[in-house]
Amino acid sequence: MLDTRLTDEQQQLRKTVEEFAREVVAPVSYQHDRDKTFPYEVVRGMAEMGLFGLPFPEEYGGMGGDYFALCLAIEELARVDQSVAITLEAGCSLGAMPVYRFGSEAQKQEWLPLLTSGEALGAFGLTEAGAGSDAGGTRTTAVLSDGQWVINGSKAFITNSGTDITRLVTVTAVTGELADGRKEISSILVPVPTPGFTAEPAYDKVGWHASDTHPLSFDDVRVPEENLLGTRGRGYANFLSILDEGRIAIAALAVGAAQGCVDESVRYARERSAFGRPIGQNQAIAFKIARMEARVMAARAAYYDAAAKMLAGLPFKKEAAVAKLVAGEAAMDNARDATQVHGGYGFMNEYLVSRHYRDSKILEVGEGTTEVQLMLIARQLGL
Ligand SMILES: Cc1cc2nc3c(=O)[nH]c(=O)nc-3n(C[C@H](O)[C@H](O)[C@H](O)COP(=O)(O)OP(=O)(O)OC[C@H]3O[C@@H](n4cnc5c(N)ncnc54)[C@H](O)[C@@H]3O)c2cc1C
């Protein structure tokens, strides 16, 4: 697919990942979804291609690309498999990026080569059972004692936190009280395994079956004082800034999903006949697919715009929220329309569109719900 907004190098990356998605990911997607298994062999393949290092400098084992390159790769993977795409998104933008953005040089040297090579995965523990959209409601605590942080509490819905190759979970925890009585929240690196840290049994989810998601518990988990990530008391603000970027990557994932629904629907509407002609010759079906294509193009433009602003060092909070909002809705709307185009087959799990139907719902919830995006946009408008 020629896109005049992309450089030759970006086109090449897109093409390489598209081929990998088609030839390596797609053939095993149904099986991993059905069996709810983590696709280790696919992740190893992505690691060998350098995808986990895309937005990081070479000195830390990265590929020297940028965040937009990561988004392009995530979009291509999501066309055929959202679980694989979120594994990459969370590995890079939630697992490794906090260390890269806020870590000391020693922390970067210790963790980034491991994470950017894809040899290991890192996870991002912000959400708790009682603190989701209102993530500042963190109740997990970390108390400094004899040169160690002692962490107690729990986290909910944490991606990539319980795989065989998970080596790091970065968590937010209350480390004290500010002068005005508000919580002082800091972020702390917890190597995996560490005694007292448990990834509880995986969730039984509606979709993203091949993505790894667990509740986590921390029972007197002790890590060295140097594992504080960034400035004490800045943990919550730092995590929120990671989410601003992450929204662009999730928007890219949603665009990929919405595009996958168009791909499948065009093919099916040409192949499937009813009443003696292909169903795509009925305007009701053709218009439905045309509208799906329009949603994809608008959402892609929104995330390209947000990424361009971010990379230019311009404010991008509103653009990232808009991209996440429109792309998440485009994925869900396209998944609903694509299953309709597929009739009864769209309700069968071996059809990609049925997987997109189950998988896309979370795109209106994760990394900030639709309502949270509206809140952010309204705030940027001064409301
Ligand atoms: C598969 C999966 C993977 C995830 N991965 C991670 C991860 O890796 N790391 C991590 O930290 N978190 C992760 N999450 C958590 C995710 O970010 C939260 O679920 C999400 O932010 C919503 O929080 P909540 O579930 O507590 O919903 P709530 O915040 O309880 O929201 C419930 C509803 O109320 C609405 N609402 C809340 N407040 C307002 C308001 N002020 N105005 C209007 N509406 C409002 C919400 O929009 C939503 O519709 C993941 C979740 C899932 C399901």
The ligand as an ORCA input file, in Angstrom:
! r2SCAN-3c Opt
* xyz 0 1
  C      -6.542     -6.447     28.604
  C      -6.135     -5.273     29.452
  C      -4.805     -4.914     29.503
  C      -4.393     -3.860     30.345
  N      -3.036     -3.583     30.474
  C      -2.642     -2.698     31.436
  C      -1.245     -2.532     31.745
  O      -0.366     -3.151     31.125
  N      -0.909     -1.675     32.743
  C      -1.834     -0.975     33.465
  O      -1.449     -0.239     34.369
  N      -3.160     -1.092     33.179
  C      -3.595     -1.948     32.205
  N      -4.937     -2.109     31.938
  C      -5.917     -1.329     32.704
  C      -6.693     -0.306     31.872
  O      -5.878      0.767     31.519
  C      -7.930      0.104     32.705
  O      -8.805     -0.996     32.706
  C      -8.600      1.326     32.168
  O      -7.800      2.453     32.356
  C      -9.961      1.587     32.831
  O      -9.887      1.508     34.213
  P     -10.982      0.634     35.022
  O     -11.006     -0.725     34.386
  O     -10.679      0.691     36.461
  O     -12.361      1.327     34.747
  P     -13.003      2.562     35.593
  O     -12.004      3.639     35.723
  O     -13.621      2.020     36.817
  O     -14.135      3.044     34.587
  C     -15.416      2.404     34.487
  C     -16.251      3.265     33.544
  O     -16.477      4.555     34.123
  C     -16.026      5.576     33.239
  N     -15.525      6.707     34.017
  C     -14.634      6.672     35.043
  N     -14.421      7.929     35.516
  C     -15.187      8.759     34.759
  C     -15.393     10.167     34.733
  N     -14.778     11.000     35.583
  N     -16.255     10.686     33.816
  C     -16.885      9.866     32.951
  N     -16.723      8.525     32.914
  C     -15.884      7.977     33.805
  C     -14.952      4.917     32.392
  O     -14.746      5.603     31.192
  C     -15.560      3.525     32.192
  O     -16.513      3.569     31.175
  C      -5.357     -3.119     31.073
  C      -6.714     -3.480     30.983
  C      -7.099     -4.553     30.210
  C      -8.558     -4.945     30.214
*
